[in-house]
Amino acid sequence: MKKSGGVGNKHNHNFKSINQTYKNFEEFLLKNGRLPASTTQKGYWGVTPTRELFTVFQTLFEHQKNLNPISGRYNSKKYPCCKSFCDLGSGDGRVVLMASLFGMKKAVGVEFDNWLHKVSLHMKNHIGLDHFWKTKFIRDDFLGHNVRGYDYVYISPDRPFHRDLEEKFQNELNGKLIVHSYEFHPQSLKLVQKFNLQGEFFGVYENSK
């Protein structure tokens, strides 16, 4: 087992292990005539860019832990440290494994596709960082997974929120929601932070209730 990291350089070292493993995975798919994207029974899967996502996580979970992104002042109630994380539609597991680098008590991924679920478990065991014991991959339809109680929820949507996601987050979200998408974003939630990195857009939302 590889030793887990704390902050700064150790985070970067562990990120490199995750990043390289998933790069190898994508190259393996391409060599075997498969794209790192496909339709599934519940929607569409495409890989998340790891470097851009790592920058977002560093900003949210490390550099600005308890800071108001506008005033820069400490506000532990409104901007709590992230202790619990959930990825809805977790695909090959990379988002959950990367989130776990930042001292989470638990990081959960929910994915319906059986092959992608197995890939997640394989990657978790193959990379084998010590703190991965705090991660969990659930094979299920994420619409049935209640997100109440998570500090941060992540989603890369493949359809408009008004179909079923808007109501779910209105009723369940009491933390922050990270949305990776240019096209699809919630209308009823409040945008509190945004990232535009190398053509990848991430919005951070909270429930306005």
ChimeraX attribute file (.defattr): number of C-alpha atoms within 10 A of each C-alpha:
attribute: neighborCount
match mode: 1-to-1
recipient: residues
	/A:1	9
	/A:2	11
	/A:3	11
	/A:4	15
	/A:5	19
	/A:6	13
	/A:7	14
	/A:8	11
	/A:9	10
	/A:10	14
	/A:11	18
	/A:12	16
	/A:13	14
	/A:14	19
	/A:15	20
	/A:16	14
	/A:17	15
	/A:18	22
	/A:19	18
	/A:20	13
	/A:21	16
	/A:22	19
	/A:23	12
	/A:24	11
	/A:25	16
	/A:26	17
	/A:27	15
	/A:28	14
	/A:29	13
	/A:30	12
	/A:31	10
	/A:32	9
	/A:33	9
	/A:34	12
	/A:35	14
	/A:36	16
	/A:37	13
	/A:38	11
	/A:39	10
	/A:40	13
	/A:41	8
	/A:42	13
	/A:43	13
	/A:44	15
	/A:45	20
	/A:46	14
	/A:47	18
	/A:48	18
	/A:49	13
	/A:50	19
	/A:51	14
	/A:52	18
	/A:53	21
	/A:54	19
	/A:55	13
	/A:56	20
	/A:57	18
	/A:58	20
	/A:59	14
	/A:60	21
	/A:61	21
	/A:62	17
	/A:63	12
	/A:64	17
	/A:65	18
	/A:66	20
	/A:67	18
	/A:68	16
	/A:69	15
	/A:70	8
	/A:71	7
	/A:72	10
	/A:73	11
	/A:74	15
	/A:75	12
	/A:76	12
	/A:77	8
	/A:78	12
	/A:79	18
	/A:80	18
	/A:81	20
	/A:82	22
	/A:83	16
	/A:84	20
	/A:85	26
	/A:86	27
	/A:87	26
	/A:88	22
	/A:89	29
	/A:90	29
	/A:91	29
	/A:92	28
	/A:93	29
	/A:94	24
	/A:95	26
	/A:96	27
	/A:97	25
	/A:98	20
	/A:99	26
	/A:100	22
	/A:101	25
	/A:102	21
	/A:103	19
	/A:104	18
	/A:105	14
	/A:106	20
	/A:107	27
	/A:108	23
	/A:109	28
	/A:110	24
	/A:111	24
	/A:112	20
	/A:113	21
	/A:114	14
	/A:115	12
	/A:116	19
	/A:117	22
	/A:118	17
	/A:119	16
	/A:120	24
	/A:121	16
	/A:122	14
	/A:123	18
	/A:124	22
	/A:125	13
	/A:126	12
	/A:127	18
	/A:128	17
	/A:129	20
	/A:130	12
	/A:131	19
	/A:132	19
	/A:133	14
	/A:134	15
	/A:135	21
	/A:136	18
	/A:137	21
	/A:138	17
	/A:139	16
	/A:140	17
	/A:141	14
	/A:142	18
	/A:143	13
	/A:144	9
	/A:145	14
	/A:146	13
	/A:147	23
	/A:148	14
	/A:149	14
	/A:150	21
	/A:151	20
	/A:152	28
	/A:153	26
	/A:154	21
	/A:155	17
	/A:156	23
	/A:157	20
	/A:158	15
	/A:159	14
	/A:160	14
	/A:161	17
	/A:162	14
	/A:163	8
	/A:164	11
	/A:165	15
	/A:166	16
	/A:167	14
	/A:168	16
	/A:169	22
	/A:170	16
	/A:171	13
	/A:172	15
	/A:173	24
	/A:174	19
	/A:175	22
	/A:176	24
	/A:177	28
	/A:178	21
	/A:179	20
	/A:180	20
	/A:181	15
	/A:182	14
	/A:183	10
	/A:184	15
	/A:185	23
	/A:186	19
	/A:187	11
	/A:188	17
	/A:189	19
	/A:190	16
	/A:191	18
	/A:192	14
	/A:193	14
	/A:194	14
	/A:195	17
	/A:196	12
	/A:197	13
	/A:198	9
	/A:199	9
	/A:200	14
	/A:201	16
	/A:202	23
	/A:203	20
	/A:204	21
	/A:205	23
	/A:206	20
	/A:207	17
	/A:208	11
	/A:209	10
